[in-house]
Amino acid sequence: MTAKNATESIETVRLLSPASAAKYLGVSVYFLRESRRGLTRTPAPRFIRFGRSVRYDIKDLDRWIEENRQDPGFTYTPENN
């Protein structure tokens, strides 16, 4: 097995660790941990628990991004200024 085969890129891995998921989402590991506990205003992305280990399915992360997308309530136009 080559080193290239042994280390898959983030795009080919289906289940991500909290650190990798945080990097993928652009949030902190702390935010993910606190949101899993229900201590943030934004609900946590779906996660999988294997004993004490937590993993995130990349498809669930993509779904979470779409579910939390915000449309601006105000669109700037020169007339509004």
LINRAZI-V855875 format. One record per residue. N is the residue number from 1. OMEGA is omega as a letter, one per 40 degrees, with the letter a starting at -180 (* if undefined). NEAR is the number of other C-alpha atoms within 10 Angstrom. D_LAST is the distance of its C-alpha to the last C-alpha in whole Angstrom. Layout:
n=N omega=OMEGA near=NEAR d_last=D_LAST
n=N omega=OMEGA near=NEAR d_last=D_LAST
//
This chain:
n=1 omega=i near=5 d_last=62
n=2 omega=i near=6 d_last=60
n=3 omega=i near=7 d_last=57
n=4 omega=i near=8 d_last=54
n=5 omega=a near=8 d_last=56
n=6 omega=a near=8 d_last=56
n=7 omega=i near=10 d_last=52
n=8 omega=i near=10 d_last=50
n=9 omega=a near=9 d_last=46
n=10 omega=a near=13 d_last=44
n=11 omega=a near=8 d_last=43
n=12 omega=i near=9 d_last=47
n=13 omega=a near=11 d_last=47
n=14 omega=a near=12 d_last=47
n=15 omega=a near=18 d_last=47
n=16 omega=i near=20 d_last=45
n=17 omega=i near=15 d_last=46
n=18 omega=i near=19 d_last=43
n=19 omega=i near=14 d_last=42
n=20 omega=i near=15 d_last=42
n=21 omega=i near=22 d_last=40
n=22 omega=i near=19 d_last=38
n=23 omega=i near=13 d_last=37
n=24 omega=a near=15 d_last=37
n=25 omega=a near=14 d_last=34
n=26 omega=i near=9 d_last=32
n=27 omega=i near=12 d_last=33
n=28 omega=i near=14 d_last=36
n=29 omega=i near=16 d_last=39
n=30 omega=i near=12 d_last=39
n=31 omega=a near=15 d_last=36
n=32 omega=a near=23 d_last=38
n=33 omega=a near=16 d_last=41
n=34 omega=i near=16 d_last=39
n=35 omega=i near=16 d_last=38
n=36 omega=i near=16 d_last=41
n=37 omega=a near=11 d_last=42
n=38 omega=a near=12 d_last=39
n=39 omega=i near=13 d_last=38
n=40 omega=i near=13 d_last=34
n=41 omega=i near=8 d_last=32
n=42 omega=i near=13 d_last=32
n=43 omega=a near=15 d_last=35
n=44 omega=i near=18 d_last=37
n=45 omega=i near=19 d_last=38
n=46 omega=i near=15 d_last=41
n=47 omega=a near=18 d_last=44
n=48 omega=i near=12 d_last=48
n=49 omega=i near=9 d_last=50
n=50 omega=a near=7 d_last=54
n=51 omega=i near=6 d_last=55
n=52 omega=a near=5 d_last=53
n=53 omega=i near=9 d_last=51
n=54 omega=i near=14 d_last=48
n=55 omega=i near=18 d_last=47
n=56 omega=i near=20 d_last=44
n=57 omega=a near=18 d_last=44
n=58 omega=i near=21 d_last=41
n=59 omega=i near=12 d_last=41
n=60 omega=i near=15 d_last=40
n=61 omega=i near=20 d_last=37
n=62 omega=i near=13 d_last=36
n=63 omega=i near=13 d_last=36
n=64 omega=i near=16 d_last=34
n=65 omega=a near=13 d_last=31
n=66 omega=a near=10 d_last=31
n=67 omega=a near=10 d_last=31
n=68 omega=i near=11 d_last=29
n=69 omega=a near=8 d_last=26
n=70 omega=i near=8 d_last=23
n=71 omega=a near=7 d_last=20
n=72 omega=i near=7 d_last=17
n=73 omega=a near=6 d_last=16
n=74 omega=i near=7 d_last=12
n=75 omega=a near=7 d_last=11
n=76 omega=i near=9 d_last=8
n=77 omega=a near=7 d_last=7
n=78 omega=a near=5 d_last=5
n=79 omega=a near=5 d_last=6
n=80 omega=a near=7 d_last=4
n=81 omega=* near=5 d_last=0
//
